[in-house]
Amino acid sequence: MIISAVELDTRPKRLGRRAQVARKWFALNGPPDAPALPISYDEREDLKRDLFGNIVAWYARSLEGCKYDLQEHPSFEDYARGVMAAEEQGQLVTFQYFSPADITQMTKRFPPRTLRGLGPALCWKPPALHAQTRTSYLRRRACAAA
């Protein structure tokens, strides 16, 4: 079978379309002062200038991990509150790079609330899948220590 370059260019990738839909959805439903939802690694990295930009980038990475399932993944508000709760519980080391004023501002804007399913890499998984992954991780860790 021969496929021309034109055919390759016109074949939309399902995740690419989902990412574009997620970007449009975020523009309508995300915070009004948020940048466009980044849908590539480079776009996410470009946002990492302040804590708010990092939270948007982490949210985008988490959403990508759920294949841009907007029905299943928590809203940006819930996600941001979960991130702030993770910081409060000492689960994040990345907050050390932000000023106390920036952290205080984000804590006021997104009052901390535990988000079930939020993993240490700040990627959300449905709670049942998160529990299964965590159990597997703890089992491997115990075997490695033995």
BAFI-3210 file (N, C-alpha, C; in Angstrom, 3 decimals, decimal comma, padded with zeros to 6 digits):
// residues 146
n [1|2|3|4|5|6|7|8|9|10|11|12|13|14|15|16|17|18|19|20|21|22|23|24|25|26|27|28|29|30|31|32|33|34|35|36|37|38|39|40|41|42|43|44|45|46|47|48|49|50|51|52|53|54|55|56|57|58|59|60|61|62|63|64|65|66|67|68|69|70|71|72|73|74|75|76|77|78|79|80|81|82|83|84|85|86|87|88|89|90|91|92|93|94|95|96|97|98|99|100|101|102|103|104|105|106|107|108|109|110|111|112|113|114|115|116|117|118|119|120|121|122|123|124|125|126|127|128|129|130|131|132|133|134|135|136|137|138|139|140|141|142|143|144|145|146]
n.u [000,851|000,628|001,159|000,608|002,324|000,492|-001,854|-001,090|-000,862|-003,504|-004,861|-006,463|-005,403|-006,867|-006,451|-005,326|-007,470|-009,131|-007,578|-007,650|-010,379|-010,504|-008,913|-010,520|-012,766|-011,623|-011,006|-013,519|-014,512|-012,520|-010,453|-010,907|-008,593|-006,692|-004,118|-004,227|-005,090|-002,360|-001,228|000,907|004,185|006,170|004,565|003,493|005,821|006,564|004,738|005,531|006,320|005,375|003,503|000,750|000,810|002,265|000,429|-001,614|-000,189|000,422|-002,161|-002,936|-001,174|-002,078|-004,695|-004,144|-003,097|-005,401|-006,479|-007,764|-010,355|-012,957|-015,251|-014,674|-012,285|-011,333|-012,536|-010,807|-010,759|-011,273|-009,049|-006,889|-007,344|-006,857|-004,130|-003,122|-003,813|-002,194|000,291|000,024|-000,011|002,533|003,354|004,500|007,508|008,138|007,070|008,866|010,240|008,788|007,642|006,714|004,612|003,394|002,480|000,711|-001,165|-002,217|-003,267|-005,316|-006,896|-007,451|-008,674|-007,286|-008,203|-008,482|-007,949|-009,124|-007,381|-005,367|-002,104|001,415|002,872|001,240|-000,678|-003,909|-005,919|-008,732|-010,225|-010,387|-008,580|-006,317|-005,923|-005,358|-002,965|-001,363|-001,254|000,122|002,542|003,426|003,752|005,831|007,835|008,156|009,101|011,537|012,872|013,208]
n.v [-001,184|002,149|005,289|008,649|011,754|013,791|012,454|011,603|014,038|014,886|013,142|013,243|013,029|011,253|011,965|014,449|015,917|015,743|017,144|019,706|020,257|020,229|022,443|024,513|024,184|024,767|027,445|028,541|027,648|027,676|029,584|033,092|034,623|032,851|031,416|030,094|026,640|024,583|022,248|020,774|019,552|021,592|023,910|023,660|023,888|026,513|027,974|027,858|030,014|031,286|030,481|030,149|029,751|027,360|025,651|025,601|024,364|021,875|020,917|020,637|018,611|016,548|016,275|015,460|012,954|011,626|011,280|013,536|013,499|015,202|014,847|013,017|013,846|015,995|019,383|022,474|024,178|022,396|020,755|022,588|023,327|020,871|020,593|022,674|021,676|019,438|020,634|021,851|019,588|018,782|017,301|018,214|019,175|021,031|023,498|024,938|026,617|028,864|032,109|032,971|034,809|034,362|031,754|032,148|033,831|032,075|030,147|031,530|032,052|029,490|027,670|025,153|021,774|018,395|016,233|013,365|010,808|012,287|012,083|011,770|012,981|014,938|014,209|013,308|010,471|008,295|007,585|004,741|003,530|004,957|004,066|001,393|001,632|002,859|000,866|-001,132|000,216|000,563|-002,101|-002,900|-001,239|-002,193|-004,762|-004,131|-003,014|-005,151]
n.w [000,000|-000,884|000,471|000,155|000,934|001,112|001,858|004,406|005,730|005,777|007,372|010,260|013,616|016,267|018,980|018,557|017,568|019,779|021,610|020,498|020,780|023,560|024,104|023,061|024,707|027,197|026,823|026,931|029,404|031,319|033,657|033,198|032,879|032,129|030,081|026,693|026,557|026,803|024,405|023,699|024,516|024,370|024,419|026,987|028,554|027,955|029,434|032,038|033,940|036,149|039,157|038,563|035,777|035,772|037,039|035,129|033,047|034,256|034,607|031,938|031,128|032,763|031,829|029,231|029,800|030,409|027,991|027,062|028,074|028,829|030,272|032,258|033,578|036,290|036,761|035,955|038,173|040,363|040,044|040,412|043,061|044,244|043,691|045,254|047,764|047,832|048,023|050,523|052,111|051,919|049,707|047,406|045,913|044,115|044,652|046,073|044,439|044,019|045,020|048,395|048,395|045,912|046,268|048,410|047,167|045,191|046,875|048,094|045,876|044,904|047,091|049,145|048,601|048,999|046,289|045,229|043,603|042,509|041,626|042,622|040,576|039,822|038,029|037,293|037,956|037,559|040,729|041,422|039,630|040,321|042,967|042,478|040,990|042,916|044,906|043,518|043,108|045,780|046,486|044,743|045,697|048,318|047,765|046,575|048,710|050,353]
ca.u [000,000|001,396|000,461|001,316|002,479|-000,771|-002,772|-000,639|-001,165|-004,940|-005,416|-006,408|-005,218|-007,990|-006,056|-005,127|-008,797|-009,591|-006,792|-008,196|-011,683|-010,206|-008,425|-011,695|-013,572|-010,922|-011,143|-014,872|-014,838|-011,402|-010,376|-010,851|-007,243|-005,770|-003,677|-004,806|-004,656|-001,238|-001,479|002,171|005,211|006,781|003,592|003,420|007,058|006,551|003,873|006,088|007,015|004,868|002,753|-000,495|001,186|002,617|-000,794|-002,266|000,616|000,222|-003,532|-002,928|-000,504|-002,977|-005,805|-003,601|-002,986|-006,754|-006,889|-008,615|-011,736|-013,450|-016,332|-014,132|-011,242|-011,861|-012,461|-009,575|-010,925|-011,063|-007,659|-006,021|-007,521|-006,154|-002,692|-002,816|-003,895|-000,988|001,381|-000,209|000,295|003,948|003,569|005,163|008,781|008,284|006,619|009,993|010,767|007,894|007,682|005,614|003,483|002,723|001,783|-000,407|-002,160|-002,878|-004,031|-006,552|-007,684|-007,860|-008,556|-006,906|-009,173|-007,915|-008,540|-008,862|-006,892|-004,234|-000,867|002,565|003,317|000,130|-001,556|-005,094|-006,486|-009,952|-009,793|-010,182|-007,338|-005,264|-005,695|-004,708|-001,599|-000,655|-001,011|001,185|003,768|003,860|004,204|007,168|008,752|008,413|009,959|012,869|013,496|013,472]
ca.v [000,000|003,385|006,436|009,875|012,743|014,545|011,638|011,633|015,358|015,104|012,188|013,827|012,095|011,377|012,756|015,824|016,555|015,870|018,223|020,976|020,444|020,578|023,832|025,385|024,058|025,482|028,876|028,935|027,225|027,863|030,936|034,093|035,153|031,752|031,340|028,966|025,353|024,064|020,864|020,124|019,683|022,923|024,909|023,557|024,425|027,971|028,582|027,685|031,222|031,589|029,351|029,967|029,138|025,966|024,885|025,392|023,373|020,577|020,506|020,198|017,311|015,591|016,084|014,655|011,594|011,050|011,344|014,719|013,164|016,333|014,374|012,268|014,591|017,110|020,736|023,178|024,672|021,274|020,319|023,589|023,194|019,646|020,900|023,487|020,785|018,596|021,471|022,015|018,313|018,525|016,332|018,827|019,843|022,071|024,796|025,643|027,559|030,010|033,009|032,790|035,658|033,671|030,609|032,698|034,302|030,918|029,478|032,303|031,898|028,091|027,121|023,741|020,699|017,142|015,695|011,927|010,391|013,114|011,376|012,592|013,754|015,857|013,683|012,721|009,237|007,958|007,060|003,283|003,264|005,558|003,160|000,202|002,023|003,107|-000,432|-001,762|000,963|000,239|-003,495|-002,907|-000,562|-003,117|-005,846|-003,569|-002,777|-006,452]
ca.w [000,000|-000,977|001,058|-000,207|002,003|001,198|002,645|005,795|006,289|005,931|008,330|011,601|014,719|017,192|020,147|018,112|017,532|021,171|022,217|019,981|021,436|024,954|024,099|022,880|025,912|028,262|026,550|027,357|030,761|032,238|034,217|032,122|032,710|031,805|028,681|025,950|027,069|026,006|023,993|023,359|025,550|024,279|024,891|028,452|029,123|027,788|030,453|033,376|034,384|037,482|039,708|037,811|034,505|036,047|037,314|033,826|032,325|034,905|034,281|030,538|031,084|033,393|030,894|028,135|030,311|030,379|026,578|026,918|028,416|029,609|031,137|033,386|034,291|037,095|036,205|036,301|039,551|041,280|039,898|041,042|044,510|044,622|043,665|046,433|048,926|047,799|048,545|051,957|052,751|051,736|048,637|046,263|046,134|043,101|045,148|046,670|043,457|043,907|046,173|049,352|047,983|044,799|046,857|049,173|046,201|044,581|047,925|048,249|044,650|044,823|048,449|049,086|048,845|048,509|045,065|045,127|042,295|042,094|041,955|042,974|039,406|039,579|036,987|037,897|037,425|038,309|042,030|041,454|038,911|041,142|044,094|041,921|040,654|044,171|045,528|042,737|043,402|047,139|046,464|044,109|046,610|049,432|047,235|046,340|050,012|051,015]
c.u [000,890|000,541|001,266|001,416|001,209|-001,767|-002,378|-001,010|-002,652|-005,597|-005,348|-006,229|-006,341|-007,624|-005,814|-006,438|-009,326|-008,863|-007,323|-009,550|-011,461|-009,719|-009,593|-012,577|-012,942|-011,033|-012,507|-015,126|-013,714|-011,417|-010,230|-009,455|-006,216|-005,338|-004,402|-004,251|-003,511|-001,480|-000,220|003,146|005,800|005,832|003,479|004,653|007,102|005,712|004,507|006,971|006,595|004,002|001,470|-000,209|001,566|001,380|-001,551|-001,512|000,433|-001,166|-003,587|-002,267|-001,393|-004,147|-005,358|-003,500|-004,321|-007,341|-007,928|-010,090|-012,267|-014,581|-015,773|-013,147|-011,864|-011,705|-011,141|-009,628|-010,643|-009,611|-006,717|-006,138|-006,818|-004,645|-002,312|-002,895|-002,668|000,202|001,252|000,176|001,757|004,266|004,353|006,483|008,942|007,848|007,759|010,562|009,911|007,939|006,520|004,387|002,691|001,912|000,559|-001,532|-002,929|-003,720|-005,347|-007,474|-008,256|-007,698|-008,299|-008,056|-008,595|-008,691|-008,159|-008,441|-005,715|-002,946|000,279|003,099|002,253|-000,719|-002,696|-005,476|-007,784|-009,543|-009,554|-008,863|-006,138|-004,913|-004,957|-003,234|-000,769|-000,310|000,137|002,532|004,311|004,377|005,607|008,202|009,132|009,323|011,390|013,609|013,897|014,733]
c.v [001,237|004,526|007,674|010,798|013,542|013,776|011,662|012,950|015,538|014,120|012,796|012,741|012,341|012,220|014,208|016,581|016,754|017,009|019,576|021,287|020,871|022,027|024,815|025,377|024,868|026,994|029,385|028,686|027,381|029,267|031,965|034,646|034,072|031,840|030,188|027,665|024,832|022,598|020,163|020,347|021,096|024,015|024,874|024,181|025,953|028,670|028,612|028,859|031,620|030,422|029,098|029,292|027,669|025,122|024,612|024,320|021,978|020,029|019,955|018,826|016,222|015,257|015,229|013,186|010,866|011,107|012,440|014,402|014,227|015,951|013,746|013,083|015,729|018,454|021,386|023,646|023,548|020,793|021,286|023,522|021,940|019,842|021,703|022,648|019,884|019,368|021,601|020,757|017,911|017,513|016,906|019,449|020,997|023,441|025,594|026,705|028,813|030,839|032,709|033,625|034,993|032,491|031,076|033,155|033,130|030,154|030,214|032,090|030,486|027,463|025,614|022,799|019,435|016,655|014,231|011,594|011,212|012,455|012,323|013,418|014,757|015,466|012,961|011,435|008,993|007,271|005,553|002,917|003,808|004,618|001,904|000,494|002,215|001,798|-001,156|-001,100|000,598|-001,193|-003,586|-002,295|-001,475|-004,248|-005,347|-003,358|-004,075|-007,115]
c.w [000,000|-000,428|000,720|001,006|002,189|002,056|004,124|006,467|006,553|006,885|009,727|012,663|015,722|018,407|019,769|018,055|018,938|021,877|021,768|020,616|022,886|025,055|023,966|024,128|027,055|028,069|027,033|028,839|031,775|032,821|033,091|031,872|032,366|030,350|027,988|026,525|026,210|025,658|023,489|024,512|025,542|024,771|026,411|029,098|029,034|028,852|031,835|033,795|035,789|037,939|038,933|036,466|034,675|036,291|036,010|033,036|032,923|034,596|032,857|030,412|031,678|032,465|029,706|028,560|030,353|028,971|026,337|027,150|029,374|030,553|032,414|034,230|035,099|036,373|036,612|037,752|040,559|041,247|040,635|042,566|045,031|044,659|044,909|047,713|048,984|048,344|050,056|052,735|052,552|050,641|047,460|046,662|045,155|043,599|045,763|045,733|043,305|045,177|047,112|048,966|046,861|045,329|047,631|048,245|045,578|045,608|048,175|047,044|044,518|046,199|048,407|049,429|048,211|047,293|044,979|043,703|041,793|042,571|042,242|041,801|038,976|038,369|037,681|037,179|038,176|039,615|042,079|040,772|039,694|042,306|043,625|041,603|041,923|044,876|044,832|043,026|044,785|047,227|045,877|045,046|047,787|048,979|047,044|047,669|050,698|050,527]
res [m|i|i|s|a|v|e|l|d|t|r|p|k|r|l|g|r|r|a|q|v|a|r|k|w|f|a|l|n|g|p|p|d|a|p|a|l|p|i|s|y|d|e|r|e|d|l|k|r|d|l|f|g|n|i|v|a|w|y|a|r|s|l|e|g|c|k|y|d|l|q|e|h|p|s|f|e|d|y|a|r|g|v|m|a|a|e|e|q|g|q|l|v|t|f|q|y|f|s|p|a|d|i|t|q|m|t|k|r|f|p|p|r|t|l|r|g|l|g|p|a|l|c|w|k|p|p|a|l|h|a|q|t|r|t|s|y|l|r|r|r|a|c|a|a|a]
***
